[in-house]
Amino acid sequence: MLDHIFLTVSDPARSIAFYETALQPLGIAHVLDYDGKDGPQGHPDLKGFGRDGRVFFWLRQGNADPRAVHVGFVANSQAQVNAFHEAAMRAGATDNGKPGARLYYDPRYYAASVFDPDGYSLEAVYKSWQHD
């Protein structure tokens, strides 16, 4: 399990607007901005997203390298996966896999994939066996 991830983006304002829309169906919101000067020397400014009292997805400005990371977000239902895909596309994503079962992983693996404005691969995933 991951505690947090930093994603380097080329235009933080654009990325914040994108992620505020795309992650809203998953209950993930822009909840905290961290001023890098409050950390050790050279710490970047961060824009934090999270839910349930946890901030786990952070954006920082820099040279984006979309080949460097793929981020899978937990969805609590197939409906949340569908809503994520729809919201991300509305926010300017590029489709990378419409909502549906990913039979090559498992018939119970339901997901949708998009590319964000910097080209990062994002996925909302509902794995029914991991939910009550």
Beta strands, then each sheet from edge to edge (+ up, - down):
strand 1: 5-9
strand 2: 29-34
strand 3: 46-51
strand 4: 54-61
strand 5: 70-74
strand 6: 94-95
strand 7: 100-101
strand 8: 109-115
strand 9: 121-127
sheet 1: 1+ 4+ 3- 2+
sheet 2: 5+ 9+ 8- 6+
sheet 3: 5+ 9+ 8- 7+
end
